[in-house]
Amino acid sequence: MNGPDTHDVIRVRGARENNLQNVDLDVPKRRLTVFTGVSGSGKSSLVFGTIAAESQRLINETYPTFVQQFMGELSRPDVDALENLSATIRVDQERMAANARSTVGTATDVHAMLRVLFSRLGQPHVGSSQAFSFNVPSVSGAGAVTIATGAKKGQKERRSFEITGGMCPECEGLGQVSDIDLDQLVDPTRSLNAGAILVPGYTADGWMVRVFSESGFVDADKPVGEFTEQERQDFLYKEQTKVRIANTNMTYEGLVPKVTKSMLQKDRDALQPHIRAFVDRAVTFVACPACGGTRLNEGARSSRIGEVNIADAAAMQITDLAAWVRTVDDPTVAPLVQGLRETLDAFVHIGLGYLSLDRASGTLSGGEAQRTKMIRHLGSSLSDITYVFDEPTAGLHPHDIQRMNETLLQLRDKGNTVLVVEHKPEVIEIADHVVDLGPRAGREGGTVQFEGDVAGLRASETLTGRFLDHRARLKDTVRSATGAMPIRGATQHNLRAVDVDVPRGVLTVVTGVAGSGKSSLIHGNLPAFDDVVVVDQTAIKGSRRSSPATYTGILDAVRAAFAKANGVKPALFSANSEGACPACRGLGVIVTQLGFQSTVETVCELCAGTGFSDDVLEYTLDGKNIAEVLAMSVVEAGEFLTKGPAVAVLSRLRDVGLGYLTLGQSLSTLSGGERQRLKLAISMAKAGAVYVLDEPTTGLHLADVDTLLRLLDQLVDAGNTVVVIEHHQAVMAHADWIIDLGPGAGRDGGAIVFEGTPAELVAERSTLTGEHLARYVGPDRRRALAP
């Protein structure tokens, strides 16, 4: 073999990151490799935590030390050797930052190209491209400057400057303004002494209200609605002034600025739940009346190409925008228009044609965010790059998966190495090389079970190989609804006055292509009903100290059991309290600041990474100390803790397929699917509830989907209602009732195209979902059901 030929594989030796067990592997370069295995088997640890992480770390080390201080710290993965790495681009499912100024257009640079286009062709001409940017304000200034050097030293000259930006001065480019709903602050029919102020903590006999009632500015016994104009102004908006109440000097301030400072300007997530609920009721956001929600000032909106201004273009559905751009024919901007066309066509090709450029990037789902990140790479001229994808089909209807496969193959055919973590058989089928990890999750995983082509995987005896052609059957009988939750005239986003009855007491699956309006229909309407529990994939709030044990409350039961067994306080068994290691303060690592260089984390030598002091570790429960219990998996903890409130919680964690998680691992290490199942385990104790799940199969292995279906059956059989937004055909086939939205995405969707049982959907084959479900359950089954 020639020297260059030895670099045709990424050589991994002795990988031990997380649960990997000394993995040795050769991954072919310039090929499409799919990594499979059950959830928690080590796929992400190998692909993201080892290969991608080491590539990024090595690239970062090529920058000067001054630059490195501004970059995130990346520690070296636990691996003996990694050879032949190339530059790696990670395209994961992390949601885009919820920056109020970030949109689909700004995140993909399409808006920047539009701004240049309008600055060249827009009439009347209003300025450079920044005159169309809602993030640049228009400012000007003038003044005298003193010349410091040269022949005119000491002389003063008048200088001026002017910057023409596109930012709306009223909303500062946000497109919306906040307003306070006074009806949520005050009951106008009551007096102050009768409890007119509705703000949490403002009781009629408390000091917060006495400042108002005894200030002398208002009549405390008069209903607020009967205040004079002056009394109303003083009560609601008066600026700070000193008053004397009960021989005490106090500061009086109008209710609106007082509540704004004490509650509304605080970080919403840091507020107590009841105050957060009040803030959500009291503050309303409306489109800016000055710019109509476009974020742009009058100058930017006045410049047009034909009949279209840049705000109109950004508000168009991308399929419509792509068609409009094709009408722009001017040789002076031909290269720019060509690049714009290609980028917009990439949006459509990848299944995001239903979005608009003014859509806030923080509102995109994980799957939409991942595909949006892919846009900038599709037209790249770079070659021999390693692209790493985390379930790129997440959130995709079976109809859209084929286009995603074409995108992955397109990247490979440009000479790149494509590594994909995926569970969908449709993606596994197109792989040049497959690596299957397992055999199970957590400590029972972390080894390579199979590597080779798809035919070899299918013939193997691995769990993935056995389930590759597995298909869920349509149920012979379906449950009957016990009632309904009526939704009438739903118009959120692209919904077209939808009327639908969501049945109670059954498993309902809401389907449709991405962007058809499923989430708008369910999340926008069902939470208004009583006892609705929404279980989604959003991040769980918490610090680096948060873990499954703290989130589920298991740790409280464990601490109480340790305290009772040893006759000491429960606080001793908390790494955040009295039991913390004095050296690392319960973190388990020592954080060392190296000035302008990277921060270094090393395992605490005193506690060996447990986070507990030596004194605490001497106390045991049935032969185990607190650190050893927190290092147990959910399954192991279930065998160890056989009584008390923790037993039920551990049982539910096993039921949702999280038996491999360790009690003490950080919540930040969980995937979106794992977070959703963790929330579901917490919520499952409630009977008679309505559970709304958003794509619960995300991150689930083919074998785990059957476990999920049994769990959904348990919930329904216990008297609950389950509504699932889902694309997976196995969940559709198992449903009692299906609501299919479409027929297309965006403007072409938003309507109910089918309601009925899965068998009826397969028999009719009248929608895209029906066609794919019929293909999934097989021709024999389809013929049996055909009319």
N, C-alpha and C positions, 0 to 999 in steps of 0.2 A: 504494500500500500504506500502510495506517495505521501510526502509530508502534508500537503494541503488536504488530502483525503481523510486524514485522521481528525480533522476539525469538522466533519460532517455530522457529528453528534454532540449533544450537550451531555457531558459525563458527570453524573452525580454519584458520589461515594460517601457512604456512612452518614446519611441524613437522619438526624434525630430531633428535628424541630417538633415541638409539642409531642404528639403520640407516635411519630415515625420511629420505626425500630431498625436503625442502621440500614436504611434503604440504599441499595446500589442500583443504578438505572442509567441506561443510555437512551436519550430522547433524540430521534432523528431531526436534523435541521432542515428548513425549507419544506416541511411537511405539516399537515394538519393532524395534531395529536389530541385525542380526547381522553380526559382523565375521568374515570367512573368509580363508583363505590358508594356504599351507604353513607348517609349523613354522619359526619364525625369520623370517617375512616382515615382521614389524613390527606385528602386531595388538595385542599387549599393550603395546608401546611407545606406540602411539597411544591406546588406550583407558585403560590403567592409568597408564602413565608420563607421559602428556600431559594428557588431559582430567581424569581422576580426581585426579591429583597436584596440578594447578593449582587445582582446586576446593577440595581440602583445605587447600592452602597459604593461599589467600585467606581461608578461614574461620578458620584459626588466627591470621591476622594481626588479626582483629577482637577477639581476647582481649587483656586487659591484659598488659603486658610481664612482670609477675610470674607470671602464669599460663603464659605461653609458655615460660618456662624449664623447666617440667616436661613439656613436650611434645616429641616427636621433631622433629628438624630436617628440614625439607622444602625442598630447593632448587627454584628456578624451572625448569620444563622448558625445553628448548631449542626455543622456538617464537616466531615473530614476533608473533602475536596470537591470543588466545582470547576469544571474545565470547559473551555470553548463557549463561554457565555457571549452573547451579543447584547446590544442596547435593547432594553425591554420597555414596552409601553403597556401599562396596566389599564384595562378597561373594566372596571368593576361596577357593582350595583349601588355604590354609595350615592345617596341622593345629593344633588347639587346644593351648594350652600344657599340657605334661604335669605340671601341678600335682597333687600327690597328693590335694588337697582339692577339686578341681574335678570335678564330675559333670555329666551331661546335664541334671539337674534344676537345679543351681546356675547352669549356663551360660545357661539359658533363662529363669530366674526362676520356673519352674514349682514348684520346691521351696519357694520363698518363699511362693507362694500356698497350697501344701499346709500349710505351717507355720501360716499364719494360720487356715486352716480348722480344723486340729486344736486350736489354742489357743482357738477359739470353741466347738467342738462336742465335743471329746474328753472322755471320762469315764474316770477322774477328772480333774478340771482340775489341771494341773501348773504352769501359768504362762503367760506371754506367748509370742509366736511364737519368741523366742530360746531358749525351753526345749526346742524341737524342732530346734535347729540343731546339727549335729555340729561346727561351727566355733567354738562359743561354750562355754567351760568353765564349770562351776559354781564360783564362788569366794565367799568371805565374809571379812570382817575386822572388827576392832574395835580401838579405841585411844583415847587421850586427845588432844584438840586444845586449843590455847591460842587464845583469842579475841583478835584483834589490834586491833579497833576497837569503838566503841560503849560502852554503859553497862557491859557485862561485860568490858571490856578487861582482859587479864591473867589472867582466870579460865580454869580448865580444865574441859572437859566431855568426857564419854565419848560417842563416836560409833561407829556400826557400819554396815556395808553388806553386802548380799548380792545376788549375781547368779546367777540360775538358768539355766544353759545345758543343752544337750543332748549335749555331747561326752562320749564314753566316756572315763573317766579312765585306763583301762589302755592303750589304743592311741592316745589323744589325737585321736580322731576320724578316724583313718586306715583303720580297719576291718581292719587286718592288723598282725601283729607279726613281727619278724624273729627268726630263730633260727639258731644256728651248728651246722652238722652236724659233730660232733666226729670222725666217721669220715673226713672230708675233711682234718682237721688232723693226725690221729695214727693210725698203724697200731698197734693194741693188741697185736699179736703180736710186735712188735720192741721192743728196748731202745733207749734214746737213742743209745748208741754204735753201734747197728746201723742207724740211720737211721729211727727211729720217726716223727719229725716230717716231714710231707709238704708243708709250706708252702714255696713257691718261695724259694730263697735260704738255706734252713736245712739246710746239709750237715752230716753227722755230725762232721766235723773242723773246722768253721768256728766263728767266735766266737759266732754267734747261738745255736748249740747248746751250746757250751762253758759259756755262762752258766748253762744248766740242769744239764748233766751234772756240773759241778764246783762247784755252789753248795752242796752238802751237804744240800739239802732232799730229794733223791730219789736212788735207787740207779740209776746210769746203765747198769748191766749187767742190770737186771731188766726183763722185758717190761712195757710200760706197763699192759697189762691186769691185771697182778698187783700193781700199786701198792696200798699201804694207803690207807684213806680220807684220812688226813692227807697222804700223799704225792700223791695225786690232787688234793686241794684246793690244795696248794702249787704243783704243776706247772701246773695249769690256771688257777687263779683268784687266786693270792696277790697282794696289793697290793704296790706298789713298796717295795723295801727295799734297803739297801746290802749288797753282798757283796764279798769280795776273791778274785780269781781271777788266778793267775799273777802275784802281787805287784801287781795293778792293781785299784783300787777301781772297781767297776761297779755298775749298778743292776739288780736282779733284779725281774722282774714276770711274773706268770702268763701262759701262752701265749695264752689267750683275750683278755684285755685288750690284750696286746702286739700281736697280729695285728689286733685291732679298730681300734686307733689307727693302726697303720702302713699298713693296707690297706683295711679295710672302711669306714672313715669318710672315705676319700678320694673325690674325684670319679671315678666309675667310668670315664668316657670319657677321663680323663687318665692312666689306668694303662697300663702296657705290656701288650701282648696276652696274654702268658702269665699275668700276674698277674690280668688281667681275667677270664680263663677260670677261674682258681682261685677268685676271688671269686664268680663265678656258681655254681660248684659248692658252695662252702662255706656260702653264705648262703641260707637258705630262708625264704620268706614264707608264713605260715599265717594263716587267719582268726583274728581276736582271740577267745580263748576267753570273754572277759567279755561281749562284745556280739554274738558270733556273726557278725562281719563287717558288722554294720549301721551301725557308727560311733557309735551312740547309747547313752546311759546308760539305766539301768533305769527312771528316771522317765519319759523320753520314750517308751520302749517300752510302758509300762504304760497310757498313755492311748489309748483306742480310740474309734472311731466305728463302732458296731455291733460286728463281730468283727475289725475291721481297725485296726492301728496304723500310724503313719507309715512305719515300716520296711517293713511289708508292702506299703504303697501304692507306695513307691519301688522295690521289687523286682519289682512286677508288670510284665508286658509292657504297653506303653503302650496297645495296643488293649483289654486287660483293664481297665486303670486308667480309661480313658475310659468304659467301660461301668459301672464301679463309681461313678464320680463322678455319673453320671446317676441313681443311686439315692439320692443325698443330696438331700433335699427339706426345706429349712428356710428360711423367708422371711427370717430374720435375716442369712443369708449368701448370698442369692440372686444379687446382683451378682457376688460373688466366685466362686461356683460356675459362673455363666455364662461368666465370663472364663476359668476353668480348662477348661471344656468346649471352648471355641473353640480354645484353645491346643493341647489334646490332639488335637482333631480335625485341626488343622493338621499335627501330627506324622504322623498316619495318612494324610492326603491327600498329603503330600509323600513318602510311601514310607518313613517311619521308625517305623512303628507297632510294629516288632519290637524296638526298643530298650527299655530300662528307665531310669528316672530315676537309679538308683544306678550306672549304667555310668560308669566313669571317662572323662572327656572326652578324655584323652590317648590312649585306645585306639581312638578313632574314625578311620576312614580319611579321606583328603582330601575325597572326595565326601560322606561322611556329615557331616564337620565343616562343609562349605559349606552343606548343606541344613539343618543344625541352626541355623546363623547366620541362615538365611532365616526361621525360625519367628517371631522377634520382629518382623519387618517385615510379615508377612502381615496381621496385624490392626491395623496402624498407621493412624491417622487422618491422617497427613501426606500431602500431595499436592504435585505438581510437584517431586518428588525425582528425581534421576538415580540409578538402580540399575545397578551395573556387575557383571556375572557372568563368571567364568572357567570355561568348560566345565561348566555346572551339571549336565550329564548324566553326568559322570564317575562310574563305579561303578554306573550304573543299568542294569538289565536292560531290553531293548526294551519289556517290558510296563509298566515304570515311567515311561518317557519321556513318555508321553501326560499323566500327571498333572503332571510337571514343566512341560510346555508350558502346561497350564491355569494353573499358578501364575504363570508369566511373563506370560501374558495378563491374569490377574487384577490384577497390579501395574500393567500398562499401562492397563487400563480405569479405574483409580482416578485417572488423570490424570498418571501418572509417565512419565518417559523411561527406557526399559530398553535398556541396551547389553550385548550378549552376545558373548563370544568363543567360538566353537563350530565344530566340524567335522561334527557329526552331521546328515545330510540331514533327519531328522525335525524338528529344531529350525529349520534353515534354511527349511524349507517354511512355517513359521508367521510368518516375518518380514514386517513392513511395508516394511522397507528393508534392503538388503544392501550391505555395503562389502567388496569383495574386494581384498586386498593381495597383492603379489607383484612380479614373476612367480615368483621363486624365493626362497631364503632368504639371510640375511646381506646382504652387499653387493650381491647380485643381486636383492634385494627392496626393500621400503621405499617402493613407489609404489602408487597406487590404480589397479587394473586395471579395476575395474567398480564402479559404484554405481547402484542402481535396485531394481526389484522382483525377485521370484524368477523370474518368467517371463523377464525380461530376462537374468538370470544364466544360466538354462538355455540360452538362445539364443546367449549370448556364446561367444567362443572362448578364454575364460580356462581355466586348469587346473581351477579349481573347477567351472566350468560344464560342462566336458567330463566330469568325474567324478561329477557330482551324481546321475546315474542309473546309475552304474557298479555292477555286481554281480559278486561273485566266484562262480565256478561250483563245484559239487560235483565232487570229483575222480573220474575214471573208475575208478581203482584206488587202494587204500590200502595202506600198508606193513603188514607182519605183525610182531607183537611178537616180540622175542628173549628175553623173560623177563618177570618181573613183580615189583613191590614190594608185598607183601601188607600191608594195613592191617586190623587186626582189633579189633573192639569199641571203636571210637573214640567217645568221649563228651565231647570238649571242647565247652564252651558248649552249643549246642542240638543237637549231634549225638546221634542215638539208636542207640547201639551199632552203628555203621556198620562193615560188612565190605566191603572192595573191593580189587581187585587193580589197581594202576596199572601199565600195560604199559611195558616197557622197549624202547628202540630205535625209538620212534615219536613222533609229535606228538600229545599228548593235551591236549584242551581241557576244563577243568572249568567248567561253566556252572550257572546257577540265578539266581533273583531275588536282589536285594540282601538280605543277612541270612539266606540259606538254609543257610549253613554251609560255603561253598566254602573260605574262608581258614582256618577252623578245621580242616577236614579236611586240607588240604595243608600249611599252615605248622605245624600242630600235630603232624604225624606224619612227613612225608617227610624233614625234616632229620635224623631219627634214622638214616637209611640212609647208607652210605658215598658219598663223592664227590658230594654234593648241593650245588649252588651256587644260593643264593637271591638273586635279583636283584629288589629292590623299589624303591619310589620315596621312601624315607626320605632325609632330608637327609644330605649328605656332610659329615663332620666336617672342620673346617678353619677357618682365619682368613681375614681379608679379603685376605690375600696368596695364598691358594690359587687355582689355576687349572687348566684341563684339562691344561696342560703339566706342572704339578707332580704332579697326581693320577695321571696315566697313566705318569709316568716319562719322558716325551718330553724334558723339560727337561734331565734328566741326560745324555741322549745328545747334545742340542744343545750343552750346555756343554762336554762332552768333545770334540766336533768343533771348536768354536771354540778351545779350549785347544791342541789338537794342531796346528791350522792356524797358530796365532800363537805357539806355543812359550811359553805362560804357564799359570798355574794355573787350573783350572776354577772355583775360588771367585770369580774376578774377574767371572764372567758370571752371578752370582746377585745379585738385588736385595735379598736377605735377608742378604748376607754382604759380602765385600770390594768388590763392584762397586756397592754402593748409593750413590745420590746423597747427598752429605753434608748437603744442606739438608732433604730430606724423608725421608731414611733408607729409601729404596726404595719408599715408598708412592705416589709420583707426585703427591701433593697435600700442601699445607701445611694443617694443622689449627690453626685459631686459636680459642682460648677467649675469649669476650667476656663473661666474668663471668656475670651473671645473664641475659644474652641467649643466643640460639642459637649453637651452635658453627658456625663457617663453614669450609668446605673450598674452597680455591682451588688451581688447577693450579700445580704448582711451576714457577717461572720459570727455575730453574737447569737442570733436566733436561727441561723442556717436557712433563712428565707421564710420561716413560718409566720413571723410577725408577732409572736408571743414571747413573753419573758420566760426565763428558765423556771421561775417559781410556779408559774401557771401550768407549765408542761408537766410538772410533777403530779398534778391532780389527774385522775383517770376515771373513766366510766366504762365498766366491763372490760378493763385492760387496755383501753385506748385513751390517749390524751386528745385535747381539743384540736390540735393541728392534724393529727391522724384522721379524725372524723371528717374534718373539712377537706381532706385529700381524697375522701371516698367518692366513688361515683354514686349516682342516684340509686342504681341497683344494689350496690354494696351497702349504702346507707339504709336501704329498705330492709336488708337482712339483719343489720346491726340494731336499728331502732325499731323495736317491735311493739311499742306501746306509746301512747301520747298523741298529741295533735299532729305531730310530724308524719305519722304513718299515712294518713289520708292524702296529705300533700304529695308525699313521695310516690304514692300509688298513682295519682293523677299525672305526675311527671313521667312515669313509666308508660302510662296509657297514651300520652301524646308523643311518644317516641323519643324522649329525652333521657333515657336511662343511662346514657354514656356520659352525660355532663358530670363534672366534679362539683361538689357543693361550694367550694371556695374559689372557683375560677372567676376571672373578671367578666362582667357583663359585656364589656367592650369587645370581647373575643367572639361573641355570638353573631351568627348570620341573621338576616332578616327573617328567614323562615323559622329559625330557632327562637328568635324573640317572640314571634307570633304564637308559637306553640307554648312558650313559657307563660305568656299572658293568658292563653286559653286554659292552661292548667290551674291558674289562680281563679279564673272565672267559673270553672265547671261546677262548683259546689252549689250554685244557685239553681233551683228547680223552677219550672214554669217560665223561664226566660226566653228571650229571642236572641239567638247568637248570630252575629253577622261576621263572617270570615272572608278576608280578602286574599284570594289565591293561596290557600293553606298548603298546596302541594309544592310551593317554591322551595327548592333545596332538598326535596324528598326523593330518595331512591325509588326505583320501580317497586321494590319489595315493600317499602315503607308506605306506599300509597294504600295498599290493602289494609294496613294497620290504621291509617287515617280514616278509611271508610268505616271500619268497625267502630271507631271512636265516635264518628258522626251518628251512626246508628244508635249507639248507647245514649247520646244526648237526646235524640228524638224519642227513643223508647222511654226515657225518663220523664217525658211530658214537656220537653222543650221544643221550640221552633228553631230550625237552623236554616240560615240563608247564606249561600256560598257564592261568591263571585269567582268564577273559575274557567280555565281554558282546557284543563286536562280531561280527555275523553273518558277516562275511567270514572271520574267523579260525575260527569254528565250521565253516563250509563247507569250509575247507581242511584240517581235522583228519583224522588217521587214526582217532582214537578219541575219543568224547565221554562224559564222566561228568556227568550232570545231577542236581543236588540240588534238593530242594523238599519238597512241592509249593509251599509258601508260604515266609514268612520267620519268623524267631524260633521260637516254639513250634510254629508250623505247618510248619516246615521240618526240616532235619536228617536227611533220609532220601535214599537213592539212588532216583530215580524213573526213570532210564534209563541204560543202558550199551550202547554199540554204535557203529556208524559213523554219520557224518552222513546218509548216504543212508537208513539204517534209521530214524533219528530223524525225518526229513522224511516218510518213508512212513507211519510210525505216527501222527505228529501227536498223541501222547498226553500231551504236557506243554506248558506255556506256551512253553518254549524251542522245542519242535518246531513249534508253530503259527507262531511268529515267523520261524523259519528257513525254513519252507515258504513263507511270504509273501515273504521276502527273495529266495529263489532264483527266484521267479516261477512263475506257474500252469502254463506249458508244461513247465517242468522238473519241477514237482511231479506233474503227471499222468503223466509218463514213469516216475516212480519209484513211483507208487502201486501197491499190490498188485492 
